[in-house]
Amino acid sequence: MVLNIVDALVCQYEGGAHTMLHYATTLNQLRFSRDPVALDVLSIDELERLRVRAGFPSVRTNLTLYQNASLLELGVSDPAKIHIEKIP
């Protein structure tokens, strides 16, 4: 893959598969990367931060899939190793 683009315009942090805009926030972001694993891991981290900030219990996501993808050299699953460049 050459480029992955993910929109993070509106982020629903609670409610599961049901649309519940009262559990959503506006991030107004577009995310670009050559690494699809990093994009997913960063999105999972962002959802967790939003849940905690809203007072919901923490959800422990099983990151085994992303760790295995890293082992196969498909991307980076460790958020500490992901370089983020924000453009205003």
N, C-alpha and C positions, 0 to 999 in steps of 0.2 A: 504494500500500500504506500502511496506517495504522501497523501495528506488526509487527515481525519478532521472533520469539523463537527463540533457539538454545540448546540445552542443551550444556553443556560439563562434563558430570558425569564421564565417563570419556573420556580422550583417548589414542588409540593413535597413537604417533609414528613407528612403524616397522612393517613387515610388509605394507604394501600393502593389497590387498583381503581378505587373510586375517586372521581374528581371532586375534590373538596377545597375550593379556593380559599376558605377561611384557614386552611392549614398550608398556605402557600406564601411565598415571598417573591419579590421581583429582584433578580440578580442582574438583569440586563447585560449578560455576557455572551460572547461567542468565544469558543475555545478551539484553538488550532494546534495540531500536533502530528508528528509522524508516528507517534506511539499511542495506539488505541488502549493499551493496558493502563498507561499513566492517566489518560483522560478518565477512564472508569474509576480508578482508585481515587483520584482527586474529587470526582463527583460524589463518591461514597463518603469521603471525609467531610465534604461540604454539607451533605444531608445530615450527617451525625451532629455537626456543629449547630445546625439550625434546630434540630430536635431538642438538643440540650438547652439551647438558648430560650426555646419556647416553653421549657419546663417539662418536656416529655422524657420518659425513661430512655436511657441509652440502648441502642440496638446493636448487638455484636454481629456484624456481617461476617459470614464465612469467606475469608479471602484466599482459600486454598486454590481456587481456579486461577486467580491472578498470580499467586506465587508459582504455580505450575507453568503459567505462561512466561514468567520471568526465567524459569529454569530452561525453557525451550527457546529462550532469547527472542521472544515475541514482543517484549517491552519491559518496562520497569514497574515493579509493584510496590516498591518502598518509597513512600512519600518524601522521606528525607533525601532521597537521591534524585528527585524530579526537579529540574530547573524550571521555574515559572517566571515568565517575563510579562508584566502587565503593561499594556499600552492604554493610556488615558483616552 
